[in-house]
Amino acid sequence: MNPTLFRPLVVVTLLASLFVASLRAAEPEIDVVHPQQGVRLVPIALEGFTGEVRSTLKFDLEIQGFEIVPSDKAQYLVSGSYGSSLIGYLQDRISKVWLLSKEYTGASARLQAHTFADEIVEKLIPGQAGVARTQIAFKAATPSHNSEIYLADYDGYNAQAVTRDNTISRDPAWLPGCRVLYYTSYMSGNPFIYSHELQTRMRKVVAGFSGLNTGAALSPDGRRVAMILSKAGSPDLYVADADGGNLKRLTTTKEDESSPCWSPDGQTICFVSRMRGVAELYRIPAAGGSMEMVRTGIPGNLTEPDWSPDGKTIVFTAQTGGFVLGTVPAGGGAGTILLKPGSGEAIRGEDPFWAPNSRTVIFTRRVGDRRVLSLLDVISKQVKDVGQISGSCSQPAWAR
């Protein structure tokens, strides 16, 4: 099941087939480049929408590579109206070609807007899937100093509690393509890993050994789970079937291992080890074998890796004068500390996790004594906070 289908079905009615096979006008395309970013954003105008629909479209488009500009500076025009349904149009302003003309009905205003935004993204940015209809899971602190698992739309709206255990629940992870979450909970006293079917609310213990059971990460095919267990003494990396059976130990370093994540082909696991005294990134075959360091050239403790769905890049947290975000090619190489546009200042954050589009990252940002969830467009470095519930939120996981 595709995670973009987790919500009520949107009925889309095609108003007219307005695709025109015509040559572009002689007038050149408009190219909007942020002088401090050096990154081309797609210039687009947004007309006719107001209130929640407009703000939703603006948020969705800006975090996925678009720049909202006046119509005379736009390459593309987005227009329409909202009553009980959303009517949306997309036109290339230069060539006068109509690219979309649809009516969206049968769902909330936000979901209709998200669906329209995703179709705009997929029409104008070749190969990029829209993410506005996806969901996230995360850990939320409670007033009693415990934490619960929540899920929400990718922009933080429609948040709802998955657990109400009044204990510590953490490390949510999605079973790919399914409405199932894995997480660690102390509801039995010891930190156990559970699987949790969201529709039936059925929970099962996946790993309930003595000591630590944490860090569940599901393989892309959903058949296996990587996790950190201390059943043999020190926290080591293990792999098992998704139900916890056929457990196999992969590391025996007698040092702390943490934060496993899978390559998209399911053949390799990236994780963190302190084998050399500091936290560094390593790779290991999921079937077992030798550890190999993922070299980044970045000093300090490197933690919390996540492998992009396209297989090209690993994002991570670097502790170099505070928690900052970095990336490295999946095979290792020259790592990059992500910088705010034009400032030379590192983007401060932790808990990074890739969206299904391999372009957007959700992460945790510290604001005073709170932690908030934010989205990062890795290409333009634009950051937007998602809608927040009360208290601190962290450890986001994006449904894929």
C-alpha positions in Angstrom: 0.0 0.0 0.0 1.4 3.4 -1.0 1.8 5.7 2.0 0.3 8.6 0.0 -3.0 6.7 0.1 -3.4 6.7 3.9 -6.1 9.3 3.8 -9.6 9.4 2.3 -9.7 8.9 -1.5 -9.7 12.2 -3.5 -12.1 12.1 -6.5 -10.4 13.9 -9.3 -12.5 15.0 -12.3 -10.8 16.1 -15.5 -12.5 19.3 -16.7 -10.9 19.4 -20.1 -8.0 18.0 -22.0 -5.9 21.1 -22.5 -2.5 19.7 -23.4 -1.5 21.4 -26.5 1.2 20.0 -28.8 2.7 23.4 -29.9 6.1 24.9 -30.1 7.2 27.3 -27.4 7.1 31.0 -28.2 10.3 32.8 -29.0 10.3 34.5 -25.6 12.9 32.7 -23.4 12.1 30.9 -20.1 12.4 33.0 -17.0 15.2 31.9 -14.7 14.9 32.9 -11.1 18.1 32.3 -9.1 18.5 33.3 -5.5 21.7 35.4 -5.5 22.7 33.9 -2.1 21.7 30.4 -3.0 23.0 30.0 -6.5 20.1 27.5 -7.0 17.4 27.7 -9.7 14.0 27.6 -8.2 11.0 27.2 -10.5 9.2 30.7 -10.6 5.5 30.2 -10.3 2.6 32.6 -9.6 -0.3 31.7 -7.3 -3.6 33.4 -8.1 -7.3 33.1 -7.2 -6.9 31.1 -3.9 -7.3 32.4 -0.4 -7.1 31.2 3.2 -6.2 27.7 4.0 -6.1 26.5 0.4 -3.6 29.2 -0.6 -1.4 28.8 2.5 -1.3 25.0 1.9 -0.4 25.3 -1.8 2.3 27.9 -1.0 3.8 25.7 1.7 3.8 22.6 -0.5 5.3 24.2 -3.5 8.0 26.3 -1.7 9.4 23.2 0.1 9.6 21.3 -3.1 11.6 23.6 -5.3 9.3 26.5 -6.3 9.5 30.2 -5.8 6.2 32.1 -5.5 6.6 35.3 -7.5 4.4 38.0 -9.1 2.7 36.8 -12.3 4.9 39.0 -14.6 8.0 37.2 -13.3 6.6 33.7 -13.4 7.3 30.9 -15.8 4.1 29.2 -14.7 0.7 30.4 -13.5 -1.3 28.4 -10.9 -4.8 29.7 -10.6 -8.3 28.5 -9.6 -10.9 28.7 -6.9 -12.2 26.8 -3.9 -15.9 26.3 -2.9 -16.9 22.9 -1.9 -14.3 21.6 -4.3 -11.0 22.9 -5.6 -10.7 23.9 -9.3 -7.1 24.2 -10.3 -5.3 25.3 -13.5 -1.7 25.2 -14.4 -0.4 27.2 -17.4 3.0 27.9 -18.9 2.9 31.7 -19.1 5.5 32.0 -21.8 4.2 29.4 -24.3 0.5 29.8 -23.2 0.2 26.0 -23.0 -2.3 24.7 -20.5 -0.7 21.8 -18.4 -3.5 21.0 -15.9 -7.2 21.7 -15.6 -8.9 19.7 -12.8 -11.5 19.7 -10.2 -10.7 18.0 -6.8 -13.6 16.8 -4.7 -14.5 14.3 -2.0 -12.0 15.3 0.7 -11.0 18.2 3.0 -9.7 21.5 1.6 -6.2 20.7 2.7 -6.1 17.3 1.0 -7.5 18.7 -2.2 -4.8 21.4 -2.1 -2.1 18.8 -1.3 -3.2 16.7 -4.3 -3.2 19.7 -6.6 0.3 20.7 -5.4 1.7 17.1 -5.9 0.4 17.1 -9.5 2.0 20.5 -10.1 5.4 19.1 -8.8 5.2 16.0 -10.9 4.2 17.9 -14.0 7.0 20.5 -13.8 9.9 18.7 -12.1 10.7 15.6 -14.1 11.3 12.5 -12.0 10.3 14.1 -8.7 7.4 12.6 -6.9 5.2 15.0 -4.8 5.3 14.4 -1.1 2.4 16.6 0.1 0.1 13.6 0.7 2.6 11.6 2.7 2.7 11.1 6.5 5.2 11.2 9.2 5.6 9.6 12.6 7.4 11.2 15.5 8.1 11.2 19.3 6.3 13.8 21.4 7.1 14.7 25.0 4.3 14.8 27.5 3.9 17.0 30.6 4.7 14.0 32.8 8.2 13.8 31.2 7.2 10.7 29.3 6.8 10.5 25.5 4.2 9.1 23.1 4.3 8.2 19.4 2.3 10.4 17.0 1.5 10.5 13.3 0.6 13.5 11.2 0.5 14.8 7.7 3.9 15.6 6.4 3.4 19.3 7.2 2.4 18.5 10.9 -1.3 18.9 10.5 -3.9 16.3 11.6 -1.6 15.0 14.3 -3.0 12.1 16.3 -1.6 9.9 19.1 -0.7 6.4 18.3 0.3 5.4 21.8 -1.3 6.5 25.1 0.9 4.4 27.4 2.1 7.2 29.9 5.6 5.9 29.6 8.6 6.4 27.3 7.9 5.5 23.7 10.5 6.4 21.1 12.3 5.6 17.7 9.3 5.2 15.4 9.8 3.4 12.1 7.4 2.7 9.3 6.9 -0.7 7.7 7.3 0.3 4.0 4.0 0.5 2.1 1.9 -0.4 5.1 0.0 1.3 8.0 2.3 -0.4 10.6 4.8 1.3 12.9 7.6 -0.1 14.9 8.9 1.6 18.0 10.5 1.1 21.4 8.3 1.3 24.5 9.0 1.0 28.2 5.3 0.0 28.9 6.5 -3.4 30.1 9.2 -1.9 32.2 12.1 -2.9 29.9 12.6 -1.2 26.5 11.0 -3.6 24.1 10.5 -3.2 20.3 6.9 -3.4 19.2 5.0 -3.6 15.9 1.8 -1.6 15.9 -0.9 -2.0 13.3 -2.5 1.5 13.0 -6.0 0.3 11.9 -6.5 -2.5 14.3 -4.3 -1.1 17.1 -2.8 -4.6 17.5 0.6 -4.6 19.1 3.2 -7.4 19.1 6.6 -7.7 20.7 9.3 -8.0 18.1 12.3 -7.9 20.4 11.9 -8.3 24.2 15.3 -9.5 25.3 17.0 -8.5 28.6 18.8 -5.2 28.2 18.3 -2.7 25.4 16.0 -3.3 22.4 15.8 -0.2 20.2 16.6 1.4 16.8 14.2 -0.7 14.7 14.6 0.0 10.9 12.6 -2.0 8.3 14.2 -3.2 5.1 12.7 -1.6 1.9 10.8 -4.8 1.1 9.4 -4.9 4.6 10.6 -8.5 5.3 13.4 -7.8 7.7 14.2 -5.5 10.6 17.5 -4.2 11.7 17.8 -3.2 15.4 20.2 -2.6 18.3 20.1 -5.2 21.1 22.4 -5.5 24.1 21.3 -9.1 24.9 25.0 -10.2 24.6 26.4 -7.4 26.7 27.1 -4.3 24.6 24.7 -2.7 22.1 25.2 -4.6 18.8 23.5 -4.6 15.4 21.2 -7.5 14.7 18.9 -8.4 11.8 15.7 -10.5 12.0 12.6 -11.3 10.1 10.0 -8.5 10.4 8.3 -10.5 13.2 11.6 -10.9 15.1 12.3 -14.5 14.1 15.6 -15.8 12.6 17.6 -13.3 14.6 21.2 -12.8 13.4 24.0 -10.8 15.1 26.0 -8.6 12.7 28.5 -6.8 14.9 30.7 -8.0 17.8 32.7 -4.8 18.5 31.8 -4.6 22.3 31.3 -0.9 21.6 28.1 1.1 21.2 26.3 0.6 17.9 23.2 2.6 17.0 20.9 4.1 14.3 20.8 1.4 11.6 19.3 2.3 8.2 19.0 0.3 4.9 20.3 0.8 1.4 17.3 0.9 -1.0 18.3 -2.4 -2.5 18.2 -4.0 0.9 21.7 -5.4 0.6 23.6 -3.1 3.0 23.0 -1.4 6.4 24.6 1.8 7.4 24.9 2.4 11.2 26.9 4.2 13.8 29.7 2.6 15.8 32.1 3.9 18.4 34.7 1.2 17.6 37.4 3.8 17.3 36.3 5.9 20.3 34.2 8.4 18.4 30.9 7.9 16.7 31.5 7.2 13.0 29.4 5.9 10.1 29.9 2.3 8.9 28.4 -0.1 6.3 27.9 -3.8 6.6 26.3 -6.4 4.4 22.8 -7.2 5.6 23.6 -10.9 5.2 26.6 -10.5 7.5 30.3 -9.7 6.8 32.9 -7.1 7.6 32.3 -3.6 8.7 33.5 -0.8 6.4 33.8 2.8 7.5 31.9 5.4 5.4 34.5 8.1 5.2 33.3 11.7 5.2 36.3 13.9 6.0 34.2 15.6 8.7 35.6 15.6 12.2 33.6 15.0 15.4 30.9 12.5 16.3 28.7 11.5 13.3 25.4 9.9 14.2 21.8 9.2 13.0 22.4 8.3 9.3 19.5 7.9 6.9 20.0 6.5 3.3 18.1 8.4 0.6 15.5 6.3 -1.3 17.4 6.9 -4.6 20.5 5.3 -3.0 22.8 8.2 -3.7 23.2 10.1 -0.4 23.3 9.5 3.3 22.2 12.4 5.6 23.5 12.4 9.1 24.0 14.5 12.3 27.4 15.9 12.9 28.4 17.0 16.4 30.9 19.8 15.5 30.3 22.8 17.7 26.7 21.7 18.2 24.4 19.4 16.3 24.4 20.2 12.5 23.2 18.4 9.4 25.5 16.8 6.8 25.4 14.6 3.8 27.9 12.2 2.1 27.8 10.1 -1.0 26.5 6.6 -0.1 29.8 5.0 -0.9 31.8 7.6 1.1 33.8 10.5 0.0 33.7 14.3 0.6 31.0 15.0 3.1 29.2 18.3 3.2 27.9 20.2 6.1 24.7 21.8 5.0 24.8 25.6 5.2 22.1 28.3 5.4 22.0 30.2 2.1 24.5 33.0 2.0 25.5 32.9 5.7 28.1 30.2 5.8 26.4 29.0 9.0 25.6 25.4 9.4 22.0 24.3 9.5 21.6 23.2 13.1 19.5 20.1 13.7 19.4 16.4 14.4 17.3 13.3 13.7 17.4 13.8 9.9 15.1 11.5 7.7 14.6 11.5 3.9 11.3 12.0 2.2 10.3 9.6 -0.5 11.5 12.1 -3.1 15.2 12.0 -2.0 15.2 15.8 -2.0 13.4 16.8 1.2 14.6 16.0 4.7 12.6 16.3 8.0 14.7 16.9 11.1 14.5 18.1 14.7 15.5 21.7 15.5 16.1 23.1 19.0 14.2 26.3 19.9 15.0 27.3 23.4 14.1 24.4 25.6 11.8 22.9 23.0 12.4 20.7 20.0 10.4 21.3 16.8 10.1 19.4 13.5 11.3 21.2 10.4 11.5 20.4 6.7 14.6 21.1 4.6 14.8 21.3 0.8 18.4 19.9 0.5 18.9 21.5 -2.9 17.9 25.1 -2.1 18.5 24.8 1.7 15.1 26.3 2.4 13.8 25.4 5.9 10.2 25.5 7.0 8.8 24.4 10.4 5.9 22.0 10.3 2.7 22.5 12.3 3.6 21.7 15.9 1.7 20.1 18.8 2.4 21.3 22.3 5.6 20.1 23.9 8.8 18.9 22.3 8.7 16.8 19.1 11.6 14.8 17.8 12.7 11.6 16.0 10.6 12.0 12.9 10.2 9.1 10.4 8.7 9.6 6.9 6.4 7.1 5.5 7.7 5.6 2.3 
